Amino acid sequence: NRLIFGDNLLALKALEQEYHGRIKCIFIDPPYNTGSAFEHYDDGLEHSVWLSLMRDRLELLRRLLSIDGSLWITIDDNEVHYLKVLCDEVFGRHNFVIQCTVKRSAPTGHKVINPTPVQVADYVLVYAKDRSSWTYKPQFTERDFDSAYNKFINNFEAGPEGWEIVTLKAALKSYGLTLEQCLDKYPERIIRFAQPNFEGVGKETKDLILKSRKQPSKVFVQERENHADIYLMRGDRILFYKDKMREIDGKRVTGELLTNVWLDIPYQGIANEGGVVFPKGKKPEKLLQRIIDISTEPGDIVLDSFAGSGTTGAVAHKMGRRWIMVELGEH
């Protein structure tokens, strides 16, 4: 773990001999080029100068990345499109992974007087050193209860051949449970019916769907070796709520696959996170936790050459990753 005090261009050049091809994840939150001077971690350089300074650093960062490593850059709409083209040139357009949108504020305060829709988002550009070698670790976010799951298996233990299916509303009343209690206790009994894609399934499944339609009161089961079993009734597939439950932040909750729109990163109230106040530009620990979780394993090296308040190193440390940070400011 290293904290380097100085200009990040010189620091990256100094790191290259020892760390060439060894860094698994690089996160940078560079100046957004909206108002002051690069060397003091502010921003307001002429556009082409800003791009030149970024290019010099991106070329070094690329050399430091491992073959299966990735670069994550936060930026706003002032430079995001130009930075994308620059990264395409340095990393190769085929190594672009995704652009994520992160909601960082609400449409309140001085922002609402703008003569345009209110800007409340930052963007995260993601590049792989080699897209074919980079592996994505699927992530889930918490969501509200899916109300399409409105049925309940009263006697789950009887097995599919004897299941009695009632409405979820009736079951909650009968068992004297709240929805939250029922989710905690019986997620495998909460179900919904979904029409399968008949043309998109295999012959065995098609045959079972047709059989199921002819015997509507019976539950048919297709057992599969490397996939979840398929349960059918009246030609519809039975989906179980337990398959939507995920462990997120230590809680068993309803989860859905992470998209490229991140609305669940709390920016409000992070001023004293980690005991460090860093006005204008501090990033939430949860943002870094997600990025490090997606792109690394314990023991991997994470680099941040615009360290700011040190959030990257703090989160990497808590997650059992090694870290290198570079910062010019004396804070």
Secondary structure, DSSP 8 states (H G I E B T S, - for coil): -EEEES-HHHHHHHHHHHHTTTEEEEEE----SSSS-GGGT-----HHHHHHHHHHHHHHHHHHEEEEEEEEEEE-TTTHHHHHHHHHHHH-GGGEEEEEEEE---S-GGGGGSSSS---EEEEEEEESSTTT------EEE----TT--EEETTGGG-GGG--EEEHHHHHHHHT--HHHHHHH-TTTEEEEE---GGGS-HHHHHHHHHHHHSTTSEEEE--SSS--EEEETTEEEEEGGGGEEEETTEEEEEEE--SEE-----TT-TTGGG---TTT---HHHHHHHHHHH--TT-EEEESS-TTSHHHHHHHHTT-EEEEEE-S--
